[in-house]
Amino acid sequence: MRKAGSALLMGLALAPAFGSYPWSAAHAAPARAYPVRADGATRVSEHWRLPKLDVPQEPAPTETLADALDAAYRSAPALQARRYDLRASDEDYAQALAELRPTVQAQIGGSYSKTVPGRTTQADRPLADRLASPIITTNNAAAEMIVDQPLYTGGKASADAAVAREAIHAGREELRATEGDLFLRVITAYADVRRDSATLALRKASVTQLESTFYEVTARRQAGELTRTDIAQASTQVDAAIATSNLTEQQLQQDRSAFAALVGHDPGILAPEPPLPQLPHSLDAAFDLAQRLNPGLSQAIATERASRVRIAAAKAEGHPRVSLRGTARLGGQAAPFSLHNEDQEFAGQAVLTIPLWQGGRTSSLVAQARDRNAGDRERIEEARRVMVQAVVDAWNGVATAQRNLVVQEAQLASARVLDEGTFQEYRAGLRSTFDVLFAHGSLRDAEIALVSTRRDLYVAQATLLRQIGLLEARSILSQTPLYDPTVNTREAARRNALPFDPALRSLDRVAQPEATQRGLEQPSLPDRKPEMMPATTMPSVTMTTTPALPPLPSTVGTPKPAHRRKRP
């Protein structure tokens, strides 16, 4: 009686895990007679082996993780777009360098006029002109070339170049972050495909195992040993396993489409994940690497340096400027044209511009630059805190997966013993059909959990590499041609360069203003311990629908009246 009660309680507790699908006649198998011994146990024939969870061997792989990462590194649109954004930032540096280079302009103009003179004008004209033509016509043409050469901008041009350089450094760190995020997504998609491929194989093997068990239950029912309830239990588990296998196959196809979106092609037969390089051996080493290499923190530091130099650029707005200007002009009658009859003018001048009063614009620019720099300094601390949180989370993810891996390997070994021993005892009449189905489910779930934990450990390790700044092609791949962003920066700086550029840049840095930063401030400390405001009691409320509230004025249009058209 106690044994029957225990079995009933176990059945009630675990019934949801096995579902409640009705028995299907599709699972019926040919009758197999089982002779019964005197002790009540069934004598199983030798050719009927124990139903095991047999998973077919994986086929030979056609694609490795390195292949997938290399393809994504070369062709991922998000990474390519970020590279072009960085190239555009290089042009800001080229434009800043052009501020100390000469500008050359050419201006060409012409004019024509026709005058019908009145009597007074005709009387004043020479007699020969009056006899030649009663109409007065004139035409002129002029060509002028202007060359401006800045000599000294008060440090403004030098500060603008420094700002552009720091902005490029920030853009490079953003490119590294994009590359790390892409690699993490590729690794995750790769591991997901392998996990769900293995899970699907286990699900299908579970279906096969449950069907074999169902056939034996059916045969024993025909032999009069079991009841139709045992058949319904076995049939329910087969149907539930088939449905779960279908869902797993759907999830696998979603993983494959995510892989294709990142890598650019459908995954082949994926090889096992290789051990990841550059993993830190301690938490202190992880934090040391993250402090130096985390892209988010490095980008925040570079952005702060750029805004700091903008303070000097703002101060330079009020400094004197020196420039040279040369002009050459050719002008005279346009038709008939003769070079000897044209006037030629040449002029040169040095211009010293001293800002005396700008209505407070310069001081406002300096204050604005200081406040923005203060905000960027605070964002460095924000990025550091985010980095610390991400490293700790990733480290704990690795630790949890490692612990679970040890536990689940032991769980799998126990589940195998449980599955095999329960079925043997079932044939000996010591276990019920429910016990057998429970053992089958325990083995299947332990196998799937172990596969999932191995995937979680690998992704957690990749996440840790991403947070310490080492999940990039130069750190984890070999034989992959690397993209070098400095090449385009050098090309942009050399384009249209002049021999005297270095001398002018050195001159412009004379008496360059310093970037003095504003002290960071925080709200005052409270006089007493902070407390919450008095609570308000909210009455019991009921569910409601969306009320028909009118829109705010001038935020939506009004429909125009329909125009009636006369039909022909």
Summary of the structure (lengths in Angstrom):
residues: 568
radius of gyration: 41.6
end to end distance: 94.3
largest distance: 153.9
contacts: 1564
relative contact order: 0.15
helix: 58%
strand: 10%
